[in-house]
Amino acid sequence: MYVAYVDESGDDGVKRGSSLTYALGCVVIESPDWASVFDSFIAFRRYVAATFGVPVRAELKANYLLRNGGPLRTRPLSERARFKLYRAHMRIQDKLEMKSFAVVIDKGEAANRVGGRRAASDIAWEFLLQRLERSFRRSEVLIIHDEGDPITIRKRARKARRAGMAGSAFGTGILNVPFRNLLDDPVPRDSRQSYFLQLADLNAYAAFRRLHPPPPERGKVVPAHMWDYLEGAHMTAVRNTDKYPGPRAIVPWP
């Protein structure tokens, strides 16, 4: 069995001032390894506390590292230190044998194609559930997601379990592939209480910046290549880069 942690970056809005994209980051851990991975991650956070002065239990998300917010507000770090801290969270995922991928929806293009009939979050969750179904057809999957809109996410998951729609890998149309191995309903959790949801948040923002590089003056903490520090943690099966060139383990739409 696998446990998939999912968090978002961005919002559904397309108004002036809203984010360019809506992204979902997903961190996958094999259930028999969960306890050892968790213990190792606590050891990593103790290293973070000793090196950067960030408390072990403090919530670390992309927005906090970008702006010295949250737990960093009273203990601000330099841009260079925040870059190193972000990078360390990328690199630890491969070392602990986690697998990660992201879905990034271009909200402007999505609005043009679907005429505003579907929220960007709905499209992103559909793609994420498709990729999990394809990747783990021989294993059960439990999804844990950040609190926000648990009712809508539950409805999406139940629809995927009952009659999930997945595009054919051979470009021949649409296949009806129910997500039979999805265990129960997705479980909402407060990201402040989950290190792995915090990783999913960091991954989602890094994936967004991989596709939409920041201007030089704003990219010192999270440059475009931050996503590449995941290295061996990339879950490359979610995107055929031979057929569809692009960054590894990022599913873009359109």
C-alpha positions in Angstrom: 0.0 0.0 0.0 1.1 3.6 -0.6 0.2 6.8 1.2 -0.1 9.9 -1.1 0.2 13.3 0.5 -1.3 16.2 -1.6 -1.1 19.9 -1.2 -1.8 22.9 -3.5 -0.2 26.0 -4.6 -2.2 28.8 -6.1 -5.9 29.3 -6.3 -8.9 28.9 -8.7 -9.2 32.6 -9.5 -8.3 34.1 -12.8 -8.7 37.7 -11.8 -5.9 40.3 -11.8 -3.5 39.6 -9.0 -4.3 35.9 -8.6 -1.7 33.3 -9.3 -0.8 32.2 -12.9 -1.4 28.6 -12.1 -3.0 26.1 -9.8 -0.6 23.3 -8.8 -0.9 20.1 -6.8 2.2 18.5 -5.3 2.1 14.9 -4.4 4.5 13.0 -2.1 4.2 9.2 -2.1 5.5 6.8 0.6 5.2 3.1 0.7 3.3 2.2 3.8 5.7 -0.5 5.2 8.4 2.2 5.2 6.3 5.0 6.7 7.6 4.7 10.3 11.3 4.6 9.3 10.8 7.5 6.9 9.0 9.5 9.5 11.8 8.9 12.1 14.4 9.9 9.6 12.5 13.0 8.7 12.4 14.1 12.3 16.2 13.6 12.4 16.3 15.9 9.4 14.2 18.5 11.1 16.5 18.4 14.1 19.4 19.2 11.6 17.3 22.1 10.2 16.8 23.4 13.8 20.5 23.2 14.6 21.6 24.7 11.3 18.9 27.3 10.6 17.3 27.9 14.0 13.9 26.8 12.8 12.0 24.8 15.5 11.4 21.1 14.8 7.7 21.4 15.0 7.4 24.7 13.0 5.4 24.6 9.8 7.5 25.2 6.7 5.7 26.0 3.5 6.7 27.8 0.3 5.1 31.1 1.1 6.9 31.3 4.5 10.3 30.6 2.9 9.6 33.1 0.1 8.7 36.0 2.5 10.2 35.1 5.9 6.6 34.4 7.1 5.1 32.0 9.6 7.8 30.7 12.0 10.5 32.8 10.2 8.8 36.1 11.0 10.5 36.4 14.4 13.7 34.7 13.2 14.2 36.0 9.6 16.7 34.3 7.4 18.7 35.6 4.5 17.7 34.8 1.0 20.7 32.5 0.7 19.8 30.6 3.9 16.1 30.2 2.7 17.4 28.9 -0.6 19.5 26.3 1.1 16.6 25.4 3.4 14.2 24.9 0.5 16.9 22.9 -1.4 17.5 20.7 1.6 13.8 19.8 1.7 14.0 18.8 -2.0 17.1 16.7 -1.6 15.9 14.8 1.5 13.0 13.2 -0.5 15.3 11.1 -2.7 17.5 10.1 0.3 14.4 8.8 2.2 13.1 7.0 -1.0 10.0 9.1 -1.3 8.5 9.6 -4.8 7.1 12.9 -5.9 5.2 14.5 -8.8 3.1 17.5 -9.5 0.2 18.7 -11.7 0.3 22.3 -12.9 -2.7 23.9 -14.5 -2.3 27.2 -16.5 -5.4 29.0 -15.4 -5.5 31.4 -18.3 -5.2 28.7 -20.9 -7.7 26.5 -19.0 -10.2 29.3 -18.9 -9.9 29.8 -22.7 -10.3 26.1 -23.4 -13.2 25.3 -21.1 -14.8 28.7 -21.0 -14.8 28.9 -17.2 -17.0 25.8 -16.9 -14.5 23.9 -14.7 -12.4 25.1 -11.9 -8.6 24.7 -12.2 -8.6 22.7 -9.0 -11.1 20.2 -10.5 -8.9 19.7 -13.6 -5.8 19.3 -11.4 -7.4 16.7 -9.1 -8.6 14.7 -12.1 -5.1 14.5 -13.5 -3.6 13.7 -10.2 -6.1 10.8 -9.6 -5.5 9.5 -13.1 -1.8 9.4 -12.5 -2.1 7.6 -9.1 -4.5 5.1 -10.7 -2.1 4.3 -13.5 1.0 4.1 -11.3 -0.4 1.9 -8.6 -2.8 -0.6 -10.2 -1.4 -3.4 -8.2 -1.4 -1.6 -4.8 -3.8 0.3 -2.7 -3.5 4.0 -2.3 -4.6 6.2 0.6 -4.7 10.0 -0.1 -4.1 12.5 2.7 -4.6 16.1 1.7 -4.4 19.6 3.3 -7.6 20.9 4.7 -9.5 23.3 2.5 -12.4 21.8 0.7 -12.7 18.2 1.9 -16.3 17.8 0.6 -15.4 18.6 -3.0 -12.2 16.5 -2.9 -14.2 13.6 -1.5 -16.7 13.9 -4.4 -13.9 13.9 -6.9 -12.3 10.8 -5.4 -15.6 8.9 -5.3 -16.2 9.7 -8.9 -12.7 8.5 -9.8 -13.3 5.2 -7.9 -16.7 4.7 -9.5 -15.9 5.7 -13.1 -12.6 7.4 -13.4 -11.7 8.8 -16.8 -8.2 8.4 -18.0 -6.7 9.5 -21.4 -5.3 6.6 -23.4 -1.5 6.4 -23.4 -1.7 5.6 -27.1 -3.6 8.7 -28.1 -6.7 6.8 -29.2 -9.2 8.6 -27.1 -10.7 8.2 -23.6 -10.7 5.0 -21.5 -13.0 4.4 -18.6 -10.6 3.3 -15.8 -12.2 3.3 -12.4 -9.7 3.9 -9.5 -10.5 0.6 -7.8 -7.4 0.6 -5.6 -8.2 4.0 -3.9 -8.8 3.2 -0.2 -11.7 5.0 1.4 -12.2 8.7 1.1 -9.2 11.1 1.0 -8.3 12.2 4.6 -8.1 15.9 5.3 -5.3 17.0 7.6 -4.0 20.3 9.0 -0.7 20.8 7.2 0.7 22.2 10.5 0.6 18.7 11.8 2.1 16.9 8.8 5.7 17.2 7.6 4.8 15.4 4.4 2.0 17.7 3.5 4.5 20.6 3.9 6.8 18.8 1.5 3.9 18.5 -1.0 3.4 22.3 -0.7 7.0 23.0 -1.4 7.0 20.6 -4.3 3.9 22.2 -5.8 5.5 25.7 -5.8 8.8 24.4 -7.1 6.9 22.7 -10.0 5.1 26.0 -10.8 8.4 27.8 -10.9 10.0 25.1 -13.1 7.3 25.9 -15.8 7.1 29.6 -15.1 10.6 30.9 -14.1 10.6 33.9 -11.8 12.4 37.1 -12.8 16.0 37.2 -11.6 15.4 39.6 -8.7 12.6 37.3 -7.3 14.2 33.9 -7.9 16.9 33.9 -5.3 15.0 31.7 -2.9 13.2 29.5 -5.4 14.8 29.6 -8.8 13.4 27.7 -11.8 15.8 24.8 -11.2 14.7 24.1 -7.6 12.4 21.3 -8.9 15.4 19.5 -10.3 16.9 19.0 -6.8 14.3 16.3 -6.2 16.5 14.2 -8.6 15.8 10.5 -7.9 12.5 11.3 -6.1 10.9 12.2 -9.4 8.0 9.9 -10.2 8.8 9.8 -13.9 6.0 7.3 -14.8 3.4 10.1 -14.5 4.6 11.7 -17.7 6.2 10.1 -20.8 9.1 12.6 -21.5 10.1 10.7 -24.6 6.7 11.4 -26.2 6.0 14.7 -24.4 9.3 16.6 -23.7 9.4 18.7 -20.6 10.4 18.7 -17.0 10.5 15.3 -15.3 7.5 14.3 -13.1 5.4 17.4 -13.9 2.1 17.0 -15.6 1.2 20.3 -17.2 -2.2 21.4 -18.7 -2.9 22.4 -21.3 
